[in-house]
Each structure stands twice: as C-alpha cells, then as structure tokens.
Amino acid sequence: MEELLTSLRSVEFLDSTVLDWALFLGATLVLFLTLRLMFRVLERRVGSLSQKTSTVLDDLIAAALESTQTWALFVASIWGGARFLDLGKAESYFDFGLLIALTIQVALWANRMVSAYIIFYTDAKKEENPGAVSAIQGMSFIARLVIWSVALLLVIDNLGYDVTALVAGLGISGIAVALALQNILGDLFASLSIVLDKPFVIGDFIIVGDLLGVVERIGLKTTRVRSLSGEQLIFSNSDLLNSRVRNFKRMQERRIPFNFGVIYQTTPKQLESIPPKIKEIIKGIENTRFDRAHFKGFGESSYDFEVVYYVLTADYAQYMDIQQAINLAICRWFAEAGIEFAYPTRTLFINREEG
C-alpha cells in the first residue's frame, strides 16, 4: 500500500501528482453529492413548512430552492476539490468560474422569488382587485431587469473591466430615457401607488371633479371608469393621484338632510306635532338613525322645517327607497292631520279710495 502511494506521489500530471488528482476527483464527487443531498433535504423541509403556514416568505424560499441548478453545484464542487491540486496561476480561473456560477445562481433565485410572488399575489388578488395584478406584473419586469443588470455588472467587473464608466454611461442614458418617458413613468409609478395605497379598487363608485362612475379597470397607465350614463371615462393614473377623489363605496353611512314647508294657515298646535311625528316615522324604518327635526324658520310663503337622519348603508338604491318611504309617510300623515304643504304664493291687498 505504501509503495502504491509512493508511486502515485512520484507521477505528476500538469504540476500535480496522480494522488492529488485522485483526491481532487474524490473530493469533487463527495462535495457534489453532499451539496445535492443538502439542497434536496432543505427544499423538502421548506416546501413542507410552506404548506402549513399562510405567510408568503417560506413560499418564496421554497420556490427559490427549486430553481437551484445542478451545474452550479457541480462548479462549486470542482472549486472545492481543486484545493488538492497545485494550480498555480490557474487557480484564479477556478475562482472566477465559481464567482460566475454563484452570481448566476443568486440571480436565478431572485428571479424565481419574483415570479413566485407574482403568482401568489395574482391568486390572492385576481378576484378582489384585478387592476392590482396587472400593475404588479408590470413592475415585476423592472425588478427582473434590475436583478440581471446587477448580475451582469458583477461578472464584467470580475473580468477585470472598469464598470465605472459603463455605470456612468448607463446612468446618463437612464436619465435621458426617464426625461423622454417621464409621463409614462409617472403613470406607471402612480399605478403602483394606487395598488399599494388602495384609494379605490375595482367596483368602487368614485367622483373626480364633475365626473363620476364605477371603476372598471386599473391599468399600468390609465384607469377606466364607467359613468352612470354608460360611456367609459379614461383617466391617467397620475391625474387621479393629483385629484380629489370621492369614494362612495367606502361610505359606511349616509347623512341625509331635507327640508319642507307648510302653509301659514297651519295652527301652532299642528306645528308642534310635526317634529315628533317625523321622528316617529324615521325611527320606524329599518337601516336609519334619526338625528333631528326642527321648525327652522319663516319663509316667504311657508313655515320651514329641516330634518336630518342617517342611512346605515352606502347603497344608493336603498337610500332612495328609504327617502321615498319617509316622503310617502309624511304625505299620508299630513292628509290625515289636515296639514298642507306650502307652495309659492302671494297675497295682494288692494286699497280702493273713494271719490
């Protein structure tokens, strides 16, 4: 055995003995199998954990581990086994090969995590907010572009080239492109702001200035709103963020004030009976909360009353049904009580002089 080892040490190939090459091959094989087994076990453990939890982080890690490349593990194993060889100047090539492999593998992990998050977000939000899905998908392209750009710059830098000038050139070019596309980029980031901040979502009824309608779609550049008269209104996302948007879908209750008047021939007793009766009528209707009813003042041709109540729902149709029920109940009671609604009238007094 000692003679065999001595003979293996005495024979050289490419500045390393046959024994060194044998150790290199053995170490490479052991490292490859160990790394392969380790990532397989880690992938199964994390994958099993991700199915038991509702968080997205373990899902992203599991997806990243699935994208681990066999060739990257093999390159890392060769680099580790090469420690037994006398490589001389060639050692830098092994280091560079390992760096490239790791850079590409990390970029693949990051890219896969972005893709996994898009899938997760799409499944979670496609029913709730389809516009958010399209915006996130558009932003994922920018994220992937950044990932692979950084990976490319790292590789070029380790090749020995000065990337400072390249980065400066790309920066100047990026500024020029950004200035040329500032409106488009503004709408793109406004879309992302709408998705994250959620001032409105698909299905919300909004008013922007003197325009109003139901949100149909939130895109990368524009938001589509269907107006009450049927036509589609198209707003740029940046204009929407710069405007005052009234979102009626977020309304939890609706405050309703209304006024009416009765004729001046109404007696004081009848006037006193009106506010309590209005209160009784409103309290008898479901989904309402009475606030107040008052004899407000004296109009040109009427005693004026003001009533305020709340509708405990944001549904406009239900509000109109409630207001109709209140109006009909007031009309029926006025007819029973002999009280008349006022309407614009004028009384003319003519003074006739004799002679």
Residue pairs with C-beta under 8 A, 6 or more apart in sequence:
5 19
8 17
8 18
8 19
8 22
9 17
9 18
9 19
10 17
11 17
11 18
12 18
13 21
15 86
15 87
15 88
16 24
16 84
16 85
16 86
20 84
20 85
20 86
21 85
23 81
23 84
24 81
24 82
24 84
24 85
25 81
26 81
27 77
27 80
27 81
27 83
27 84
28 77
28 78
28 80
28 81
29 77
31 76
31 77
31 80
31 81
32 73
32 74
32 77
35 73
35 76
35 77
36 70
36 73
39 65
39 68
39 73
42 65
43 62
43 65
43 66
43 68
46 58
46 61
46 62
46 65
47 62
47 65
47 66
49 58
49 62
50 58
50 59
50 61
50 62
56 117
56 120
59 116
59 120
60 113
60 116
60 117
60 120
61 113
63 112
63 113
63 115
63 116
64 109
64 110
64 112
64 113
64 116
66 112
67 108
67 109
67 111
67 112
68 105
68 109
69 104
69 105
69 108
71 101
72 101
72 102
72 104
72 105
75 97
75 98
75 101
76 98
76 101
76 102
78 94
78 97
79 94
79 95
79 97
79 98
82 91
82 94
87 94
96 158
96 159
99 154
99 155
99 158
100 155
100 158
103 151
103 154
103 155
104 151
106 151
107 147
107 148
107 150
107 151
110 147
111 144
111 147
111 148
114 140
114 143
114 144
114 147
115 140
117 140
118 136
118 137
118 140
121 132
121 133
121 136
122 133
122 136
122 137
125 132
125 133
126 133
128 201
129 195
129 198
129 201
129 202
129 218
130 202
130 217
130 218
131 194
131 195
131 201
131 202
131 215
131 217
131 218
131 219
131 223
132 195
132 201
132 218
134 218
134 219
134 220
135 191
135 192
135 194
135 195
135 218
135 219
135 220
136 195
138 188
138 191
138 220
139 188
139 192
153 163
153 166
153 167
156 163
156 166
157 163
178 185
183 238
184 221
186 238
187 220
187 221
187 222
187 236
187 237
187 238
188 220
188 221
188 237
190 236
190 237
190 238
190 240
190 241
191 218
191 219
191 220
191 221
191 237
193 237
193 241
194 200
194 218
194 223
194 237
194 240
194 241
195 218
199 241
199 245
199 247
200 206
200 215
200 245
200 247
200 249
201 215
201 218
202 215
202 216
202 217
202 218
203 214
203 215
203 249
204 214
204 215
204 247
204 248
204 249
204 250
205 212
205 213
205 214
205 215
205 247
205 248
205 249
205 316
206 212
206 213
206 214
206 215
206 225
206 245
206 246
206 247
206 248
206 249
207 245
207 246
207 248
208 225
208 235
208 240
208 243
208 244
208 245
208 246
209 243
209 244
211 225
211 227
211 233
212 227
212 228
213 225
213 226
213 227
213 228
213 233
214 225
214 226
215 223
215 224
215 225
216 224
216 225
216 226
216 232
217 223
217 224
218 237
219 237
220 237
221 236
221 237
222 234
222 235
222 236
222 237
223 234
223 235
223 236
223 237
223 240
224 232
224 233
224 234
225 232
225 233
225 234
225 235
226 232
226 233
227 233
248 314
248 316
249 314
250 314
251 314
252 314
253 289
253 310
253 311
253 312
253 313
253 314
254 310
254 311
254 313
254 314
254 319
255 291
255 308
255 310
256 308
256 309
256 310
256 311
256 319
256 323
257 306
257 307
257 308
258 306
258 307
258 323
259 296
259 304
259 305
259 306
259 307
260 304
260 305
260 307
260 330
260 341
261 299
261 301
261 302
261 303
261 304
261 305
261 341
261 342
262 270
262 271
262 274
262 302
262 303
262 305
262 334
262 339
262 340
262 341
262 342
263 301
263 302
263 303
263 340
263 341
263 342
264 301
264 302
264 303
264 342
265 340
266 303
266 339
266 340
270 337
270 338
270 339
271 295
271 303
273 337
274 293
274 295
274 305
274 339
275 293
275 294
275 295
275 305
277 333
278 293
278 305
278 307
278 330
279 290
279 293
281 326
281 329
281 330
281 333
282 288
282 290
282 307
282 309
282 326
283 290
285 322
285 325
285 326
287 311
287 312
287 313
287 318
287 322
288 309
288 310
288 311
288 312
288 322
289 309
289 310
289 312
290 309
291 308
291 309
291 310
292 306
292 307
292 308
293 305
293 306
293 307
293 308
294 305
294 306
295 303
295 304
295 305
296 304
296 305
296 306
297 304
298 304
299 342
300 344
301 342
301 343
301 344
301 345
301 346
302 342
303 342
309 326
311 318
311 319
311 322
313 319
333 339
334 340
334 341
